[in-house]
Amino acid sequence: MWPDKLQCAVCFTFDFDAETPWIEDNPDNINRPGVLSMARYGSQIAIPLILDLLERHKIKSTFFIPGKVAEDYPHAIEAISAAGHELAAHGYTHTPPRELSEDQEEDQLTRTKKILEAFGPKIEGYRAPLWDISKNTLPLLQKHDFRYSSNLMDDIRPYLHHRTEMIELPVQFLLDDWSLYGLGPGNMEQKISTNSNVREIWEAEFRGIHELGGSFVLGMHPQVIGRPSRLKMLDEFISFVKSHENTWIATCSDVAKQARDTLI
């Protein structure tokens, strides 16, 4: 499936949610500056640090962004796009499609696509908030000329959705930083994983996917991964991935295109 006899594809992706998940979880949080300060850290401090890290490694990433975040933080989106990273849709707010009517879901999808395309190239990818798609999601993505989805956990390789030209780039909770680090309001009992524990989990899963010739899609959130110690761990993990021969690090759109060319 991979170009030039490469063994494995790797996508380092970021869900730049800012305040949207906290407000979606509890609208009263809009009046809780302490809660929202974690989200502001992601937009004000973590994004520049992440962009510096990616530049040092000379790799391109995909940032999944809610339309509301792009409206609230245009300078951050401009910086991401100017650095050559891919922008992709992540809802307008952080409302999972399952909780929306078909018309509401379509409105959020098209509104976000239009907002993000003002910052750069055509938007091709979509990741639902909480990965919680509806029965309408795939038809709407096709209708509005999206090329790939990254929401399901049923494979370790990209695949073609039945009777469509829509590529799925599978994800997994093992490879999501919020699942491992995500202590916060509404989830105060979760133990915060150590960086060594997270790195051990990610390295083991990468080794397995690399051996099987799959795709490794790492999902991160600036407000979570963007703490100094965690960025140090991510720096070391990227170096670990790069040390493996025949590994292709690419944006989601590039991986989806390669998969489509192979599968169609």
N, C-alpha and C positions, 0 to 999 in steps of 0.2 A: 504493500500500500504506500510505503514512504518513498520519497525521491532518492535517486542515487544510491540505492541499496542501503539506505539508513535503517536502523533497527527500531527506533522508538521516536515518537513525537512528544514534545513537552510544551505546555502552555502555562505561563505564569500569569494568572488573571487576578484582577482586583475589582471588587464590588464597592464602588465609591458611593456609599449610602448617605453619608453625613447624618443629619438629624432624623431623616425620614423613618427609619425603623423604630426609633424611640417614640415618635409621635404616633405612628401607626399602631404600635403596641398599646399606647395609652394617650389619648389626646390631651389629658391633663398635664402630661410631661412638658408641653410647650411652656408652661409656667414654672418649670423646675430647672433653673439654670445649672444646678449641679449635675443633673442627669445629662443635659444637653452638652455640657462641657467636654464630655468624652468624645462626642461626635465632632465638636469644633476642633478638637485636637487633630482628628483625622484630616480635616480640610486645611488647617492652618500650618500644622507642623509636619504631619506624616507624609502628605503628598510630595512636598519638595524633597524630603529625605528619600522617599521611594524612587522618585525620578533620578536623583543622583546615583542611587544604588544601581538602577537599571542601566544608566549611562556608563558607569564604571565597568559593567559586565558586557556592554555593547549588545544588549538584547532588547527586543521589542515585546511589549505586553499588550493585553487587551483589558480595557477598563469598562466595566458594565456600570452604567450611570442612569439613575432616575432622572426624568426630565426636570423635576422640581429642583434637584441638586444642581443641574446645569444652569438653571435660572438663578439660583441663589449664589453660586460660586463660579461665575463665568471665567474669572482669571485663572482658576485652577484647571478648568477644562481647556482653556487656551494653552496653558503650559503643557498639559498632557498631549494634546494634539500636535503642538509645535515640536515636541520631542520625538514625534513619529510613531506614537503608540496608537493602537486602534481604539476607537470609541464604539460602544455597543449599547443597546437599549436594555433597561432594567426597570420597566414600569415608569409611570409618571410620579406617583408617590411611592410608597412601599407596600401597596395593597396587593396581596396575592390574587391572581386572576380568578381563582376558585371563588372568591368572595364578590366578584363583579358580574354584572349582566354582560351579555355579549356586546351590546352597544357601549357599555362603559369600558370594557376591556379594549375594544377597538379604538375608542377615543383616547385612552391612555397610551396605546401603542403608537398611533399615528401622531399624536401630539409630541411624544418623546422623540420619535424619529425625526420630525421636522426641527425640533429644538437642537438636537445633536448635529444634524447635517449642516446647521449654520456654522459649525466650528471646523468642518473638514469634509472628508470624503463621504460617499454614500454609506449609510448604516446597513450592515448585512447581518448582524448577530443579535440574539435576544437571550437573556437569562431572566426568568421570572423571579420576583421577590419570593424568598423562601423556597425557590424551585417548584412552587405549587401551581402548576399550570392547570387550565381548565380543558374541557372537551372542545372548546372553541379556539384554543391557542394556536395549534398547528394550522388549521384553515385560515386563521387571520394572518399568521406569518406569511403563508403562501400568497394570500391576496395582496399583501402590501410589500411583496418582493424582498422579503428577508431570505437569507441563504442558509442560515444555520440556527439551531437551538442548542442550548447547553443547560439542560435541566434534569435529565433522567439518569438513573443509576443502574441500568440493566446490561451494561457491557463494559469492556475495557478498551474498545476500539470505536472509532467513529462508524456510524452506520446510516443508511438511507431509510427514512420513514416510509412505510408502505404506501405505494401508489403516489409518491411525491418526489420532488427533487430536493427535499429538505434534509440536510445533514444534521444528525444529532452528535454532539461532542459530550460524551458521558462525564458525569461528575460523581463525587462520593463524599459522604460525611467525614471519612478518614482524611480527606484532602481539603478540608475547609477549616480555616483557623478559628472561626467563631465556635465551631463544635468543640474545640479543644481548649480555647482560652476564654470562652464567652461569658464570664461572670458579669452581671449587671442587673439593673432594676428588673424585677420579675423573674430573675434567675439567680438569686443570691446564694443558693445552696451548692452550685456547681463548684467543684474544685478547679482551681486554675492550674493547668498543666505546666510543668517546667519546660524550658526551652529544650533541654536535652531529651525529654520524653517526646516532644513534638517532632524534633529532628529524627529521633529513632523511628517513629511511626512513618514519617514521610520517606526516609531513606529505604526502609524495608519495602514499602509499597512501590517505590520507584524501581528498586531492583527487580521485583516481581513483574511489573509491567514491562520493563526494558527487556527482560528475558523472553517474555511472551510476544513482544513486538507490538505492544499496544500504544495508547495515548495517555499521557499523564497530565491531567488538567488540575492544576493547583488553584484553589479559590481562596482569596484573602481579602481582608477589609482594612483600609488604611487606619481606621481608629483602633483596630485590634493588633495587626502585625506591625504597626508603625511605632511601637515603643522601642527605645534604643536597643535594649538587650535582644528583642525579637528580630529587629533588623540585622543585628550582628549574626544571629542564627541563620536568617534567610540568606545573608551574604555567603556564609559558609556552605549552606545547602546548595545554592546556585553553583558554587565552585565544585561541589561534589557531583552534581548532575553533569556539569561540563567536562568532568574528568572521564566520563564514560564515552568510549568511542561509538560512532554511528548513532549519535543522539542529535535530533533536530529540534532546536528551540525556536518557536515561531509564534505568531499571533493566531488567534482562533480562526480568523478569516482565511489565513494561508493554509492552515491544517484542513479546514473544511473544503477549500477549493481542491486540495490534493486528494482528499477522500472522494469528493464528487467526481473528479476526473477518473478515478480508479473504479468507482462503483457504478457509474451510469454508462 
